[in-house]
Amino acid sequence: MFTSQTLDGGKPEQYAQLAEQARGLLHGERDRIANAANLSALLFNSLHDLNWAGFYFFDGTELVVGPFQGLPACVRIALDKGVCGAAASSRQTQLVADVHAFPGHIACDSASNSEIVVPLVTANGELVGVLDIDSPKLARFDADDQRGLEEIARIFLAAL
């Protein structure tokens, strides 16, 4: 049974604790939907100042919404649109302090002001999708968040 824990310390320590919790949640489970659902809930309920946390999966053509926490989301995102499309097509994490200044930003939730999107790419280069986290605060995410969420993404991919 999973027990939620309060995160202690600075961001690096908090992300280390989240990574440990993520490993425990995913241990022995290979289903990507179940794992994405649990990770979405873990992140949404553990990190402060979020209004959306979830996954989009690549279907071979575009990104399709997967498990998430937050308000209803855009269902499909082309690889040439928005922050999620930029992360998927470049296969590079997108750390955006002000989404309203991002060319082609898709406003699924008008309350979102900053965003971080981590591409999910297997060791052999296959695009699985993206991990997308939104905040109502401007400049909510920094390099510590990027490192921590990239580790969470690696944990997710290792469980596939």
DSSP file (Angstrom, degrees, kcal/mol; ACC not computed):
  #  RESIDUE AA STRUCTURE BP1 BP2  ACC     N-H-->O    O-->H-N    N-H-->O    O-->H-N    TCO  KAPPA ALPHA  PHI   PSI    X-CA   Y-CA   Z-CA
    1    1 A M              0   0    0      0, 0.0     2,-0.3     0, 0.0     0, 0.0   0.000 360.0 360.0 360.0 136.5    0.0    0.0    0.0
    2    2 A F        -     0   0    0     23,-0.0     2,-0.5    22,-0.0    19,-0.0  -0.662 360.0-164.3 -85.9 136.2    1.3    3.4   -0.9
    3    3 A T        -     0   0    0     -2,-0.3     2,-0.1     0, 0.0     0, 0.0  -0.986  20.5-125.9-121.8 123.7    1.5    6.1    1.8
    4    4 A S        -     0   0    0     -2,-0.5     2,-0.4     1,-0.0    38,-0.0  -0.389  26.9-158.6 -66.0 141.3    2.0    9.7    0.8
    5    5 A Q        -     0   0    0     -2,-0.1     2,-0.3    12,-0.0    16,-0.0  -0.943  20.0-115.3-123.5 145.1    4.9   11.5    2.5
    6    6 A T        -     0   0    0     -2,-0.4     2,-0.3     1,-0.1    40,-0.1  -0.622  37.2-120.8 -74.4 134.4    5.6   15.1    3.0
    7    7 A L        -     0   0    0     -2,-0.3     2,-0.3    39,-0.2     7,-0.1  -0.607  30.5-160.5 -81.3 136.6    8.6   16.2    1.0
    8    8 A D        +     0   0    0     -2,-0.3     9,-0.2     5,-0.2     2,-0.0  -0.783  42.7  12.3-115.0 157.7   11.5   17.7    3.1
    9    9 A G  S    S-     0   0    0     -2,-0.3    -2,-0.0     4,-0.1     2,-0.0  -0.244  97.0 -31.7  83.0-166.7   14.5   19.9    2.2
   10   10 A G  S  > S-     0   0    0      1,-0.0     4,-2.6    -2,-0.0     5,-0.2  -0.121  77.1 -81.2 -79.0-178.1   15.2   21.8   -0.9
   11   11 A K  H  > S+     0   0    0      1,-0.2     4,-2.9     2,-0.2     5,-0.3   0.894 127.4  52.9 -57.6 -45.1   14.1   20.9   -4.4
   12   12 A P  H  > S+     0   0    0      0, 0.0     4,-1.8     0, 0.0    -1,-0.2   0.923 113.3  44.7 -58.6 -41.5   17.0   18.4   -5.1
   13   13 A E  H  > S+     0   0    0      2,-0.2     4,-2.1     1,-0.2    -2,-0.2   0.893 112.8  51.6 -67.7 -39.3   16.1   16.5   -1.9
   14   14 A Q  H  X S+     0   0    0     -4,-2.6     4,-2.5     1,-0.2    -1,-0.2   0.912 110.1  48.4 -64.4 -42.0   12.4   16.7   -2.6
   15   15 A Y  H  X S+     0   0    0     -4,-2.9     4,-2.6     2,-0.2    -1,-0.2   0.844 108.1  54.8 -69.0 -31.5   12.9   15.2   -6.1
   16   16 A A  H  X S+     0   0    0     -4,-1.8     4,-1.9    -5,-0.3    -1,-0.2   0.911 110.3  46.9 -64.0 -40.8   15.1   12.5   -4.7
   17   17 A Q  H  X S+     0   0    0     -4,-2.1     4,-2.3     2,-0.2    -2,-0.2   0.904 112.1  50.1 -65.8 -41.8   12.2   11.6   -2.3
   18   18 A L  H  X S+     0   0    0     -4,-2.5     4,-2.9     2,-0.2    -2,-0.2   0.900 108.6  52.6 -62.8 -40.5    9.7   11.7   -5.2
   19   19 A A  H  X S+     0   0    0     -4,-2.6     4,-2.6     2,-0.2    -1,-0.2   0.910 109.1  49.5 -62.2 -41.5   12.0    9.5   -7.3
   20   20 A E  H  X S+     0   0    0     -4,-1.9     4,-1.9     2,-0.2    -1,-0.2   0.924 112.9  46.8 -62.8 -44.1   12.1    6.9   -4.5
   21   21 A Q  H  X S+     0   0    0     -4,-2.3     4,-2.5     2,-0.2    -2,-0.2   0.897 111.1  52.4 -64.0 -39.8    8.3    7.1   -4.2
   22   22 A A  H  X S+     0   0    0     -4,-2.9     4,-2.4     1,-0.2    -2,-0.2   0.920 107.5  51.2 -63.2 -43.8    7.9    6.7   -8.0
   23   23 A R  H  X S+     0   0    0     -4,-2.6     4,-1.2     1,-0.2    -1,-0.2   0.908 111.3  48.7 -59.2 -41.3   10.2    3.6   -8.0
   24   24 A G  H  < S+     0   0    0     -4,-1.9    -2,-0.2     1,-0.2    -1,-0.2   0.907 111.5  49.0 -64.8 -42.5    8.0    2.1   -5.3
   25   25 A L  H  < S+     0   0    0     -4,-2.5    -2,-0.2     1,-0.2    -1,-0.2   0.876 118.2  39.3 -63.8 -38.5    4.8    2.9   -7.1
   26   26 A L  H >< S+     0   0    0     -4,-2.4     3,-2.4    -5,-0.2    -1,-0.2   0.563  82.7 127.9 -91.3  -9.3    6.0    1.4  -10.4
   27   27 A H  T 3< S-     0   0    0     -4,-1.2     3,-0.1     1,-0.3    -3,-0.0  -0.261  87.3  -2.8 -55.3 121.7    7.8   -1.6   -8.9
   28   28 A G  T 3  S+     0   0    0      1,-0.2     2,-0.5    -2,-0.0    -1,-0.3   0.418 107.0 112.5  79.8  -1.6    6.6   -4.7  -10.6
   29   29 A E    <   +     0   0    0     -3,-2.4    -1,-0.2     1,-0.1    -4,-0.0  -0.913  34.3 173.0-108.9 128.0    4.1   -2.9  -12.8
   30   30 A R        +     0   0    0     -2,-0.5     2,-0.5   130,-0.1    -1,-0.1   0.503  43.3 112.0-107.6  -8.2    4.7   -2.7  -16.6
   31   31 A D     >  -     0   0    0      1,-0.2     4,-2.4     2,-0.1     5,-0.2  -0.544  54.4-155.6 -74.8 120.1    1.4   -1.2  -17.7
   32   32 A R  H  > S+     0   0    0     -2,-0.5     4,-2.4     1,-0.2     5,-0.2   0.833  91.0  51.8 -67.9 -31.3    2.1    2.3  -19.0
   33   33 A I  H  > S+     0   0    0      2,-0.2     4,-2.5     1,-0.2    -1,-0.2   0.944 112.0  45.6 -69.7 -47.1   -1.4    3.6  -18.4
   34   34 A A  H  > S+     0   0    0      1,-0.2     4,-2.3     2,-0.2    -2,-0.2   0.926 116.4  46.3 -59.8 -44.8   -1.5    2.5  -14.8
   35   35 A N  H  X S+     0   0    0     -4,-2.4     4,-2.5     1,-0.2     5,-0.2   0.897 112.4  49.3 -67.3 -40.5    2.0    3.9  -14.2
   36   36 A A  H  X S+     0   0    0     -4,-2.4     4,-2.5    -5,-0.2    -1,-0.2   0.894 110.6  51.8 -65.1 -38.8    1.2    7.2  -15.9
   37   37 A A  H  X S+     0   0    0     -4,-2.5     4,-2.0     2,-0.2    -2,-0.2   0.938 112.7  44.3 -62.6 -47.0   -1.9    7.5  -13.8
   38   38 A N  H  X S+     0   0    0     -4,-2.3     4,-2.5     1,-0.2    -2,-0.2   0.898 114.1  48.9 -67.0 -40.0   -0.1    6.9  -10.5
   39   39 A L  H  X S+     0   0    0     -4,-2.5     4,-2.8     2,-0.2     5,-0.3   0.899 109.2  53.2 -67.0 -38.7    2.8    9.2  -11.4
   40   40 A S  H  X S+     0   0    0     -4,-2.5     4,-2.6    -5,-0.2     5,-0.2   0.935 112.3  44.8 -58.8 -46.2    0.4   12.0  -12.4
   41   41 A A  H  X S+     0   0    0     -4,-2.0     4,-2.1     2,-0.2    -2,-0.2   0.912 112.8  51.5 -65.0 -42.5   -1.3   11.7   -9.1
   42   42 A L  H  X S+     0   0    0     -4,-2.5     4,-1.0     2,-0.2     5,-0.2   0.949 115.1  41.1 -59.3 -50.4    2.0   11.6   -7.2
   43   43 A L  H >X S+     0   0    0     -4,-2.8     4,-2.5     1,-0.2     3,-0.6   0.932 114.9  50.3 -65.3 -46.4    3.4   14.7   -8.9
   44   44 A F  H 3< S+     0   0    0     -4,-2.6     6,-0.2    -5,-0.3    -1,-0.2   0.867 117.5  39.9 -61.6 -37.5    0.1   16.7   -8.8
   45   45 A N  H 3< S+     0   0    0     -4,-2.1    -1,-0.2    -5,-0.2    -2,-0.2   0.561 120.3  43.6 -91.1  -8.6   -0.3   16.0   -5.1
   46   46 A S  H << S+     0   0    0     -4,-1.0     2,-0.3    -3,-0.6   -39,-0.2   0.764 100.5  68.4-105.2 -33.6    3.3   16.4   -4.0
   47   47 A L  S  < S-     0   0    0     -4,-2.5     3,-0.4    -5,-0.2     2,-0.1  -0.685  78.7-125.0 -94.0 142.8    4.5   19.5   -5.9
   48   48 A H  S    S+     0   0    0     -2,-0.3    -2,-0.1     1,-0.2    -1,-0.1  -0.466  81.0  20.7 -84.0 155.0    3.3   22.9   -5.0
   49   49 A D  S    S+     0   0    0      1,-0.2    88,-0.5    -2,-0.1     2,-0.4   0.866  82.9 139.5  60.2  44.6    1.7   25.4   -7.4
   50   50 A L        +     0   0    0     -3,-0.4    85,-0.3    -6,-0.2    -1,-0.2  -0.889  30.9 177.4-111.7 148.5    0.6   23.0  -10.1
   51   51 A N  S    S+     0   0    0     83,-2.0    20,-0.7     1,-0.4     2,-0.3   0.383  75.9  22.5-123.0  -2.3   -2.7   23.1  -12.1
   52   52 A W  E     +AB  70 134A   0     82,-1.2    82,-2.7    18,-0.2    -1,-0.4  -0.919  55.4 170.1-161.7 136.5   -2.0   20.2  -14.4
   53   53 A A  E     +AB  69 133A   0     16,-2.1    16,-2.2    -2,-0.3     2,-0.3  -0.929  33.2  96.8-147.9 121.8    0.3   17.2  -14.4
   54   54 A G  E     -AB  68 132A   0     78,-2.5    78,-3.2    -2,-0.3     2,-0.3  -0.974  54.5 -77.9-178.4-166.6    0.1   14.3  -16.8
   55   55 A F  E     - B   0 131A   0     12,-2.2    11,-3.2    -2,-0.3     2,-0.4  -0.882  13.5-163.7-123.5 145.4    1.1   12.5  -19.9
   56   56 A Y  E     -AB  65 130A   0     74,-2.1    74,-2.7    -2,-0.3     2,-0.4  -0.994  20.9-149.4-120.2 135.3    0.6   12.7  -23.7
   57   57 A F  E     -AB  64 129A   0      7,-3.0     7,-2.8    -2,-0.4     2,-0.4  -0.868  14.1-122.9-109.3 140.8    1.4    9.6  -25.7
   58   58 A F  E     -A   63   0A   0     70,-2.5     5,-0.2    -2,-0.4    -2,-0.0  -0.669  19.4-171.0 -80.8 125.7    2.6    9.5  -29.3
   59   59 A D        -     0   0    0      3,-2.5    -1,-0.1    -2,-0.4     4,-0.1   0.248  60.2 -88.1-100.6  12.4    0.4    7.5  -31.5
   60   60 A G  S    S+     0   0    0      2,-0.2     3,-0.1    67,-0.1    -2,-0.1   0.152 123.9  38.4 101.5 -17.5    2.7    7.6  -34.5
   61   61 A T  S    S-     0   0    0      1,-0.5    18,-0.5    17,-0.0     2,-0.3   0.621 122.1  -6.3-127.5 -45.1    1.3   10.8  -35.8
   62   62 A E  S    S-     0   0    0     16,-0.1    -3,-2.5    -5,-0.1    -1,-0.5  -0.876  75.8 -83.6-148.0 174.3    0.4   13.1  -32.9
   63   63 A L  E     -AC  58  77A   0     14,-2.9    14,-2.4    -2,-0.3     2,-0.4  -0.743  38.8-163.5 -88.8 135.5    0.3   13.3  -29.1
   64   64 A V  E     -AC  57  76A   0     -7,-2.8    -7,-3.0    -2,-0.4    12,-0.2  -0.974  28.7-102.5-122.5 132.8   -2.8   12.0  -27.5
   65   65 A V  E     +A   56   0A   0     10,-2.7    -9,-0.3    -2,-0.4     3,-0.1  -0.197  43.3 178.1 -56.9 138.6   -3.8   12.8  -23.9
   66   66 A G  E     -     0   0A   0    -11,-3.2    -1,-0.1     1,-0.3   -33,-0.1  -0.314  47.5 -26.0-118.0-156.1   -3.1   10.1  -21.4
   67   67 A P  E    S+     0   0A   0      0, 0.0   -12,-2.2     0, 0.0    -1,-0.3  -0.289  73.9 153.5 -60.1 141.0   -3.6    9.9  -17.6
   68   68 A F  E     -A   54   0A   0    -14,-0.2     2,-0.4    -3,-0.1   -14,-0.3  -0.969  40.2-128.5-158.3 169.4   -3.5   13.3  -15.9
   69   69 A Q  E     +A   53   0A   0    -16,-2.2   -16,-2.1    -2,-0.3     2,-0.3  -0.994  69.6  46.0-124.6 134.6   -4.6   15.4  -12.9
   70   70 A G  E    S-A   52   0A   0     -2,-0.4   -18,-0.2   -18,-0.2     3,-0.1  -0.847  95.9 -20.7 131.8-168.4   -6.2   18.8  -13.4
   71   71 A L  S    S-     0   0    0    -20,-0.7    -2,-0.0    -2,-0.3    38,-0.0  -0.277  88.0 -70.7 -69.2 159.1   -8.9   20.3  -15.6
   72   72 A P        -     0   0    0      0, 0.0     2,-0.2     0, 0.0    -1,-0.2  -0.170  62.3-147.9 -50.1 147.0   -9.9   18.6  -18.8
   73   73 A A        -     0   0    0     -3,-0.1     2,-0.1     1,-0.1    -8,-0.1  -0.648  23.8 -77.7-119.7 167.9   -7.1   18.9  -21.4
   74   74 A C        -     0   0    0     -2,-0.2    -9,-0.1     1,-0.1     3,-0.1  -0.462  40.3-149.0 -59.0 136.7   -6.6   19.2  -25.2
   75   75 A V  S    S+     0   0    0      1,-0.2   -10,-2.7    -2,-0.1     2,-0.4   0.909  74.1  25.7 -81.9 -43.2   -7.0   15.7  -26.5
   76   76 A R  E     -C   64   0A   0    -12,-0.2     2,-0.4   -20,-0.1    -1,-0.2  -0.966  60.8-172.4-128.3 139.3   -4.6   15.8  -29.5
   77   77 A I  E     -C   63   0A   0    -14,-2.4   -14,-2.9    -2,-0.4     2,-0.1  -0.988  20.9-133.9-132.3 123.4   -1.5   17.9  -30.1
   78   78 A A    >   -     0   0    0     -2,-0.4     3,-1.8   -16,-0.2   -16,-0.1  -0.393  25.7-116.4 -69.7 152.2    0.4   18.0  -33.4
   79   79 A L  T 3  S+     0   0    0    -18,-0.5    10,-0.4     1,-0.3    -1,-0.1   0.636 115.1  53.6 -68.1 -12.5    4.2   17.7  -33.1
   80   80 A D  T 3  S+     0   0    0      8,-0.1     2,-0.4     9,-0.1    -1,-0.3   0.176  98.0  83.5-104.7  17.9    4.5   21.2  -34.5
   81   81 A K  S <> S-     0   0    0     -3,-1.8     4,-1.4    25,-0.0     5,-0.2  -0.963  84.6 -24.4-125.8 137.8    2.2   22.9  -32.0
   82   82 A G  H  > S-     0   0    0     22,-1.1     4,-2.0    -2,-0.4    23,-0.2   0.172  90.0 -55.9  66.8-177.5    2.7   24.2  -28.5
   83   83 A V  H  > S+     0   0    0      2,-0.2     4,-2.3     1,-0.2     5,-0.2   0.881 134.7  52.0 -68.9 -40.2    5.2   23.3  -25.8
   84   84 A C  H  > S+     0   0    0      1,-0.2     4,-2.5     2,-0.2    -1,-0.2   0.927 110.5  47.9 -63.9 -44.2    4.3   19.6  -25.8
   85   85 A G  H  X S+     0   0    0     -4,-1.4     4,-2.9     1,-0.2     5,-0.3   0.890 110.7  52.1 -62.8 -39.1    4.8   19.4  -29.6
   86   86 A A  H  X S+     0   0    0     -4,-2.0     4,-2.2    -5,-0.2     6,-0.4   0.909 111.0  46.9 -64.1 -42.1    8.2   21.2  -29.3
   87   87 A A  H  X>S+     0   0    0     -4,-2.3     4,-1.6     2,-0.2     5,-0.6   0.911 115.5  46.0 -65.9 -41.5    9.4   18.8  -26.6
   88   88 A A  H  <5S+     0   0    0     -4,-2.5    -2,-0.2     2,-0.2    -1,-0.2   0.933 116.8  42.2 -67.5 -45.8    8.3   15.8  -28.6
   89   89 A S  H  <5S+     0   0    0     -4,-2.9    -2,-0.2   -10,-0.4    -1,-0.2   0.867 124.0  36.1 -73.3 -35.1    9.7   16.9  -31.9
   90   90 A S  H  <5S-     0   0    0     -4,-2.2    -1,-0.2    -5,-0.3    -2,-0.2   0.692  95.2-139.5 -86.4 -20.2   13.0   18.2  -30.5
   91   91 A R  T  <5 +     0   0    0     -4,-1.6     2,-0.4    -5,-0.3    -3,-0.2   0.829  65.4 118.5  58.2  34.4   13.3   15.5  -27.9
   92   92 A Q  S   <S-     0   0    0     -5,-0.6    -1,-0.3    -6,-0.4    -2,-0.2  -0.978  74.8-101.8-127.7 141.1   14.5   18.1  -25.6
   93   93 A T        -     0   0    0     -2,-0.4     2,-0.6    -3,-0.1    25,-0.2  -0.378  32.6-144.7 -60.0 136.0   12.9   19.2  -22.3
   94   94 A Q  E     -D  117   0A   0     23,-2.5    23,-2.3    -2,-0.1     2,-0.6  -0.940  15.2-173.6-107.9 118.1   11.1   22.5  -22.7
   95   95 A L  E     -D  116   0A   0     -2,-0.6     2,-0.6    21,-0.2    21,-0.2  -0.943   9.6-176.8-113.3 107.2   11.3   24.8  -19.7
   96   96 A V  E     -D  115   0A   0     19,-3.1    19,-2.2    -2,-0.6     3,-0.3  -0.919  19.3-172.5-118.9 113.4    9.0   27.8  -20.3
   97   97 A A  S    S+     0   0    0     -2,-0.6    42,-2.8     1,-0.3     2,-0.4   0.839  86.8  21.8 -70.7 -34.7    8.8   30.6  -17.7
   98   98 A D    >   -     0   0    0     40,-0.2     3,-1.8     1,-0.1     4,-0.3  -0.875  64.0-168.3-138.9 101.5    5.9   32.4  -19.5
   99   99 A V  G >  S+     0   0    0     14,-2.5     3,-1.2    -2,-0.4     6,-0.2   0.758  86.3  67.1 -63.1 -24.0    3.8   30.2  -21.8
  100  100 A H  G 3  S+     0   0    0     13,-0.4    -1,-0.3     1,-0.3     4,-0.1   0.697 100.8  49.6 -71.0 -17.4    2.1   33.3  -23.2
  101  101 A A  G <  S+     0   0    0     -3,-1.8    -1,-0.3     2,-0.1    -2,-0.2   0.434  87.6 103.6 -96.0  -2.4    5.4   34.3  -24.8
  102  102 A F  S X  S-     0   0    0     -3,-1.2     3,-2.0    -4,-0.3     2,-0.1  -0.716  80.7-117.0 -85.2 121.4    6.0   30.9  -26.3
  103  103 A P  T 3  S+     0   0    0      0, 0.0   -21,-0.1     0, 0.0    -2,-0.1  -0.356  97.0   8.6 -60.3 127.5    5.3   30.9  -30.1
  104  104 A G  T 3  S+     0   0    0      1,-0.2   -22,-1.1    -2,-0.1    -4,-0.1   0.620  85.7 173.1  79.9  13.4    2.4   28.6  -30.9
  105  105 A H    <   -     0   0    0     -3,-2.0     2,-0.6    -6,-0.2    -1,-0.2  -0.271  26.3-139.5 -55.6 137.7    1.4   28.0  -27.3
  106  106 A I        -     0   0    0    -25,-0.1     2,-1.5   -32,-0.0     3,-0.3  -0.912   7.3-148.6-101.9 118.2   -1.8   26.0  -26.9
  107  107 A A        +     0   0    0     -2,-0.6     3,-0.2     1,-0.2    -2,-0.0  -0.614  35.3 154.7 -90.3  80.1   -4.0   27.4  -24.1
  108  108 A C  S    S+     0   0    0     -2,-1.5     2,-0.5     1,-0.3    -1,-0.2   0.878  80.7  25.7 -69.8 -37.6   -5.8   24.2  -22.9
  109  109 A D  S >  S-     0   0    0     -3,-0.3     3,-2.0     1,-0.1    -1,-0.3  -0.974  72.6-153.3-128.9 115.6   -6.2   25.8  -19.4
  110  110 A S  T 3  S+     0   0    0     -2,-0.5    -1,-0.1     1,-0.3    -2,-0.1   0.669  92.9  67.0 -64.4 -15.1   -6.2   29.6  -19.4
  111  111 A A  T 3  S+     0   0    0    -60,-0.1    -1,-0.3    -3,-0.0     2,-0.2   0.649  77.0 104.2 -78.6 -14.7   -4.8   29.5  -15.8
  112  112 A S    <   +     0   0    0     -3,-2.0     3,-0.1     1,-0.2    26,-0.1  -0.503  33.5 160.5 -72.5 131.8   -1.5   28.1  -16.9
  113  113 A N        +     0   0    0     22,-3.5   -14,-2.5     1,-0.4   -13,-0.4   0.598  64.6  26.7-122.0 -26.3    1.4   30.6  -16.9
  114  114 A S  E     - E   0 135A   0     21,-2.0    21,-2.4   -16,-0.2    -1,-0.4  -0.949  65.6-175.6-137.4 161.5    4.5   28.4  -16.9
  115  115 A E  E     -DE  96 134A   0    -19,-2.2   -19,-3.1    -2,-0.3     2,-0.4  -0.999  17.2-161.5-156.3 147.6    5.2   24.9  -18.1
  116  116 A I  E     -DE  95 133A   0     17,-2.4    17,-2.6    -2,-0.3     2,-0.4  -0.996  13.0-172.5-132.6 132.5    7.8   22.2  -18.2
  117  117 A V  E     -DE  94 132A   0    -23,-2.3   -23,-2.5    -2,-0.4    15,-0.2  -0.987   4.9-163.9-129.8 123.1    7.5   19.3  -20.7
  118  118 A V  E     - E   0 131A   0     13,-2.7    13,-2.8    -2,-0.4     2,-0.1  -0.917  20.0-130.5-107.3 122.4    9.9   16.3  -20.6
  119  119 A P  E     - E   0 130A   0      0, 0.0     2,-0.7     0, 0.0    11,-0.3  -0.451  11.8-139.3 -70.7 145.5   10.0   14.1  -23.7
  120  120 A L  E     + E   0 129A   0      9,-3.4     8,-3.4    -2,-0.1     9,-1.3  -0.899  34.3 164.8-107.3 103.5    9.7   10.4  -23.1
  121  121 A V  E     - E   0 127A   0     -2,-0.7     6,-0.2     6,-0.2    36,-0.1  -0.980  30.1-131.1-126.4 128.2   12.2    8.7  -25.4
  122  122 A T    >   -     0   0    0      4,-2.7     3,-2.1    -2,-0.4    36,-0.0  -0.181  34.0 -99.3 -71.0 168.7   13.3    5.0  -25.1
  123  123 A A  T 3  S+     0   0    0      1,-0.3    -1,-0.1     2,-0.1    -2,-0.0   0.785 125.2  54.2 -60.0 -28.5   17.0    4.0  -25.2
  124  124 A N  T 3  S-     0   0    0      2,-0.1    -1,-0.3     1,-0.0    -2,-0.1   0.287 125.2-101.3 -91.6  11.8   16.6    3.1  -28.9
  125  125 A G  S <  S+     0   0    0     -3,-2.1     2,-0.4     1,-0.3    -2,-0.1   0.542  70.0 149.0  88.8   7.1   15.3    6.5  -29.7
  126  126 A E        -     0   0    0      1,-0.1    -4,-2.7     2,-0.0     2,-0.6  -0.622  46.5-129.2 -79.0 129.3   11.5    5.7  -29.9
  127  127 A L  E     + E   0 121A   0     -2,-0.4    -6,-0.2    -6,-0.2   -67,-0.1  -0.685  30.6 172.6 -78.2 118.5    9.2    8.6  -28.9
  128  128 A V  E     -     0   0A   0     -8,-3.4   -70,-2.5    -2,-0.6     2,-0.3   0.806  53.1 -91.1 -91.3 -38.4    6.7    7.3  -26.3
  129  129 A G  E     -BE  57 120A   0     -9,-1.3    -9,-3.4   -72,-0.3    -1,-0.3  -0.974  46.1 -70.2 160.4-149.0    5.2   10.7  -25.5
  130  130 A V  E     -BE  56 119A   0    -74,-2.7   -74,-2.1    -2,-0.3     2,-0.6  -0.982  19.7-133.1-142.4 152.8    5.8   13.6  -23.0
  131  131 A L  E     -BE  55 118A   0    -13,-2.8   -13,-2.7    -2,-0.3     2,-0.5  -0.954  32.8-165.2-101.9 121.7    5.4   14.3  -19.3
  132  132 A D  E     +BE  54 117A   0    -78,-3.2   -78,-2.5    -2,-0.6     2,-0.4  -0.941  12.6 179.9-119.7 126.6    3.7   17.7  -19.1
  133  133 A I  E     -BE  53 116A   0    -17,-2.6   -17,-2.4    -2,-0.5     2,-0.3  -0.994   6.7-171.2-128.9 127.9    3.5   19.9  -15.9
  134  134 A D  E     -BE  52 115A   0    -82,-2.7   -83,-2.0    -2,-0.4   -82,-1.2  -0.855   2.7-168.4-118.7 152.6    1.7   23.3  -15.8
  135  135 A S  E     - E   0 114A   0    -21,-2.4   -22,-3.5    -2,-0.3   -21,-2.0  -0.991  28.2-140.1-137.5 146.5    1.6   26.0  -13.2
  136  136 A P  S    S+     0   0    0      0, 0.0     2,-0.4     0, 0.0   -86,-0.1   0.615  85.4  87.1 -75.9 -11.4   -0.5   29.1  -12.6
  137  137 A K  S >  S-     0   0    0    -88,-0.5     3,-1.0   -23,-0.1   -24,-0.2  -0.715  84.4-119.5 -90.1 136.9    2.7   30.8  -11.4
  138  138 A L  T 3  S+     0   0    0     -2,-0.4   -40,-0.2     1,-0.2   -24,-0.2  -0.477  96.7   7.2 -66.5 144.0    5.0   32.5  -13.8
  139  139 A A  T 3  S+     0   0    0    -42,-2.8    -1,-0.2   -26,-0.3   -42,-0.1   0.821  81.5 149.6  52.6  37.9    8.6   31.0  -13.8
  140  140 A R    <   +     0   0    0     -3,-1.0     2,-0.3   -43,-0.3    -1,-0.1   0.819  54.1  63.3 -67.7 -31.6    7.5   28.2  -11.5
  141  141 A F        +     0   0    0    -45,-0.2     2,-0.2   -26,-0.1   -26,-0.1  -0.728  59.4 167.5-105.9 145.4   10.0   25.7  -12.9
  142  142 A D     >  -     0   0    0     -2,-0.3     4,-2.3   -26,-0.0     3,-0.2  -0.682  55.2 -72.0-137.2-169.2   13.8   25.9  -12.8
  143  143 A A  H  > S+     0   0    0      1,-0.2     4,-2.6     2,-0.2     5,-0.2   0.829 128.1  56.3 -62.5 -33.1   16.8   23.6  -13.5
  144  144 A D  H  > S+     0   0    0      2,-0.2     4,-2.5     1,-0.2    -1,-0.2   0.916 108.5  47.4 -64.4 -42.0   16.2   21.6  -10.3
  145  145 A D  H  > S+     0   0    0      2,-0.2     4,-3.1     1,-0.2     5,-0.3   0.916 111.0  52.3 -62.7 -42.5   12.7   20.8  -11.5
  146  146 A Q  H  X S+     0   0    0     -4,-2.3     4,-2.3     2,-0.2    -2,-0.2   0.950 112.0  44.1 -59.9 -49.8   14.1   19.9  -14.9
  147  147 A R  H  X S+     0   0    0     -4,-2.6     4,-1.7     1,-0.2    -1,-0.2   0.924 116.5  47.6 -60.7 -44.4   16.6   17.5  -13.4
  148  148 A G  H  X S+     0   0    0     -4,-2.5     4,-1.9     1,-0.2    -2,-0.2   0.907 114.4  44.3 -65.5 -43.3   14.0   16.0  -11.0
  149  149 A L  H  X S+     0   0    0     -4,-3.1     4,-2.3     2,-0.2    -1,-0.2   0.824 109.4  56.4 -74.0 -30.6   11.3   15.5  -13.6
  150  150 A E  H  X S+     0   0    0     -4,-2.3     4,-1.9    -5,-0.3    -1,-0.2   0.867 107.8  49.7 -65.5 -34.7   13.8   14.1  -16.1
  151  151 A E  H  X S+     0   0    0     -4,-1.7     4,-2.2     2,-0.2    -2,-0.2   0.910 108.9  51.1 -68.1 -42.0   14.6   11.5  -13.5
  152  152 A I  H  X S+     0   0    0     -4,-1.9     4,-2.3     1,-0.2    -2,-0.2   0.908 109.4  51.7 -59.6 -41.4   10.9   10.7  -13.0
  153  153 A A  H  X S+     0   0    0     -4,-2.3     4,-2.7     1,-0.2    -1,-0.2   0.901 108.1  51.2 -62.3 -41.3   10.6   10.3  -16.8
  154  154 A R  H  X S+     0   0    0     -4,-1.9     4,-2.3     2,-0.2    -1,-0.2   0.895 109.2  50.8 -62.7 -39.6   13.6    7.8  -16.7
  155  155 A I  H  X S+     0   0    0     -4,-2.2     4,-1.0     2,-0.2    -2,-0.2   0.915 111.0  48.8 -63.4 -43.2   11.9    5.9  -14.0
  156  156 A F  H >< S+     0   0    0     -4,-2.3     3,-0.8     1,-0.2     4,-0.4   0.943 112.4  47.4 -60.8 -48.9    8.7    5.7  -16.0
  157  157 A L  H >< S+     0   0    0     -4,-2.7     3,-1.3     1,-0.2    -2,-0.2   0.864 106.3  57.9 -63.9 -36.0   10.5    4.6  -19.2
  158  158 A A  H 3< S+     0   0    0     -4,-2.3    -1,-0.2     1,-0.3    -2,-0.2   0.764 102.7  55.9 -65.7 -23.6   12.4    1.9  -17.3
  159  159 A A  T <<        0   0    0     -4,-1.0    -1,-0.3    -3,-0.8    -2,-0.2   0.559 360.0 360.0 -85.7  -8.2    9.1    0.4  -16.2
  160  160 A L    <         0   0    0     -3,-1.3    -1,-0.2    -4,-0.4    -2,-0.1   0.515 360.0 360.0 -71.7 360.0    7.8    0.0  -19.7
